[in-house]
Amino acid sequence: MKLSEIIASLPDNLHVGGYLDLSGTQIASLPDNLHVDGYLDLSGTQIASLPDNLHVDGYLYLRGTPCAKSRAVSGCGEFKRVIVAWNDSEDGPVIAIGCFRGTRLEARKAICEKYAGNEKEEYLSKIDEAFSKI
C-alpha cells in the first residue's frame, strides 16, 4: 500500500517546516491552523474548500480538486497558468501564480513589469477575478 492511499486526515495545528505534497491522497479537508513554510500541493485530492486559518508561504496547487472548480482561475499568461487567491491567516489576501506568491498589489506590479498590451490587461483581469472568489 502506498502512503498516498492511507493519508485521509491531518492533525489540527500542524506546522510543516518545508513543503507538503498531499497530491493523490484521500484527504478531503484541511485541518484548523495548518501552516506550511513551503508549497502545498493538493492536486488530485477531494479538497473542496480552504480554511480561513490556512497559512502557506509558498505556492498552492489545486489542479484537479473540487476547490479548483470554484476558486481557481485558469488560462493566465503565456503559460496559461492556474491561479488561486485565498485569505492567508497571517498575510491576509494572497495569490499564487505558478511559483509566485504575494498580495494583489505585488501580483499586479509583477505582471505590469513582465507583460504589455492585451496580455497584461488579460492577466490583470484574471488576478482581479481570482481575488473576487475569496
SULHU-V223767 format. One record per residue. RES is the residue in three letters. D_FIRST is the distance of its C-alpha to the first C-alpha in Angstrom with 2 decimals. Layout:
BEGIN
RES/D_FIRST ; RES/D_FIRST
END
This chain:
BEGIN
MET/0.00 ; LYS/3.79 ; LEU/6.57 ; SER/8.41 ; GLU/6.77 ; ILE/7.85 ; ILE/11.13 ; ALA/13.78 ; SER/16.80 ; LEU/18.66 ; PRO/21.61 ; ASP/25.17 ; ASN/27.25 ; LEU/24.41 ; HIS/25.95 ; VAL/23.92 ; GLY/26.11 ; GLY/24.77 ; TYR/22.76 ; LEU/19.92 ; ASP/17.52 ; LEU/15.73 ; SER/15.77 ; GLY/13.39 ; THR/12.11 ; GLN/13.02 ; ILE/15.94 ; ALA/19.24 ; SER/21.77 ; LEU/22.69 ; PRO/24.00 ; ASP/27.70 ; ASN/29.12 ; LEU/26.23 ; HIS/27.67 ; VAL/26.11 ; ASP/28.28 ; GLY/26.84 ; TYR/25.37 ; LEU/23.03 ; ASP/20.81 ; LEU/19.95 ; SER/19.88 ; GLY/17.93 ; THR/17.52 ; GLN/19.56 ; ILE/21.91 ; ALA/25.32 ; SER/27.55 ; LEU/28.06 ; PRO/29.36 ; ASP/32.90 ; ASN/31.99 ; LEU/29.50 ; HIS/30.45 ; VAL/29.03 ; ASP/31.04 ; GLY/29.56 ; TYR/28.76 ; LEU/26.68 ; TYR/24.57 ; LEU/24.40 ; ARG/24.15 ; GLY/22.61 ; THR/22.75 ; PRO/25.18 ; CYS/26.84 ; ALA/27.69 ; LYS/29.60 ; SER/31.81 ; ARG/32.05 ; ALA/31.67 ; VAL/34.53 ; SER/33.91 ; GLY/36.12 ; CYS/37.40 ; GLY/39.42 ; GLU/39.51 ; PHE/35.72 ; LYS/35.28 ; ARG/33.04 ; VAL/31.41 ; ILE/32.77 ; VAL/32.19 ; ALA/34.40 ; TRP/33.67 ; ASN/35.51 ; ASP/34.19 ; SER/34.80 ; GLU/36.74 ; ASP/38.13 ; GLY/38.90 ; PRO/38.46 ; VAL/36.61 ; ILE/35.26 ; ALA/32.57 ; ILE/33.60 ; GLY/31.40 ; CYS/31.46 ; PHE/34.56 ; ARG/34.49 ; GLY/37.75 ; THR/40.29 ; ARG/42.05 ; LEU/45.05 ; GLU/43.07 ; ALA/41.27 ; ARG/44.59 ; LYS/46.24 ; ALA/43.56 ; ILE/43.84 ; CYS/47.65 ; GLU/47.61 ; LYS/45.38 ; TYR/46.42 ; ALA/49.77 ; GLY/51.32 ; ASN/49.43 ; GLU/46.04 ; LYS/46.63 ; GLU/47.85 ; GLU/44.91 ; TYR/42.44 ; LEU/44.41 ; SER/44.39 ; LYS/40.59 ; ILE/40.36 ; ASP/42.68 ; GLU/40.69 ; ALA/37.45 ; PHE/39.34 ; SER/40.82 ; LYS/37.37 ; ILE/36.82
END
